[in-house]
Amino acid sequence: MKYFIMMPGDTAESALYESNELGEDTGFGVFWAGQGLSALMKMVDFEPEMLTQTKILDDKKKYYTITEFLDKIRKLKVKLN
């Protein structure tokens, strides 16, 4: 399943941009990180106030909070593409 970072004002079409892709859970215990994960980590360091306004969207159009997303990938090995 693929996950996308959604900032205020982003639309479902915005998720199609590579910069919004957090990564993909391949189902084999690995989460392949995309550019969006780097953006999320920078947000944690430099703009934490934005975290409450940010949502995560999966490829089935379901939304998650950042905490819910991190709970989903918590046990996965994160690898960079």
N, C-alpha and C positions, 0 to 999 in steps of 0.2 A: 504494500500500500504506500502511496506517495503522500507526503505532507507538505503543506505550503504555509508560509508566514503571510498573514494579512494585516496590513497596517490600516489605520483609519482612512477611509476614502477608497480603499482598494475594492475592486469588484472581482467576481469569479474569474473574469477574463485576465485579471492581473496575475492570478495564480499561474498562468501559463508561462510567464516570464521566468527564465532560468534563475534570476536573482531572487525570486520568491520561493523557489523550491528548497525546502528544508532537507529533504532526502527521502529515501525509500527503505521501508522494512521489507527485506527480501523473503522473510519467512524462514531463514536459516540461521537465526540468531545474530544477524548483522544488520546494522542500519548504515546504509551508504549515504553519507552527508553530501548536501548540495550547498550552493552559495548562500542560501537563506539561513543556514545554520551559523555561518560566519557572521551574518548580519545580526542574528539573534544574540550571539555571544558579545558582539560589540555593543549592542543595546544594553545588555546587562552591565557592562563596564562603564559606559559613557552616558546613557540616557535611560536609567532604570525607571523613571517616571512614565515612560512609554509602554512599559510591560503590561500595565493594567488595561491599555487600550488596544493591545495586540491580540489577535486570535489566530488559531491554527485551523486550517481547512485540510481535509483529506480528499482523496480522489473520488470518494463517494458522496461528496458535498456535505459531510458532517463537520461541525465546528467543535473545537476544543479550546480550553484555556491553556496557557503555557504550562501550568502545573499538570493538567491532565495529559498533555502531550509528553512531558518529561517522564511522567509515571509510566506511560505506554512504552517508551524506549529505554527505560531505566536498566533493564537486564540485558539489553542488546550491546554488542560490540560496535562502537561507532568507527567507521572507516571513511576516509576521504576519497572522493573520486579523483 
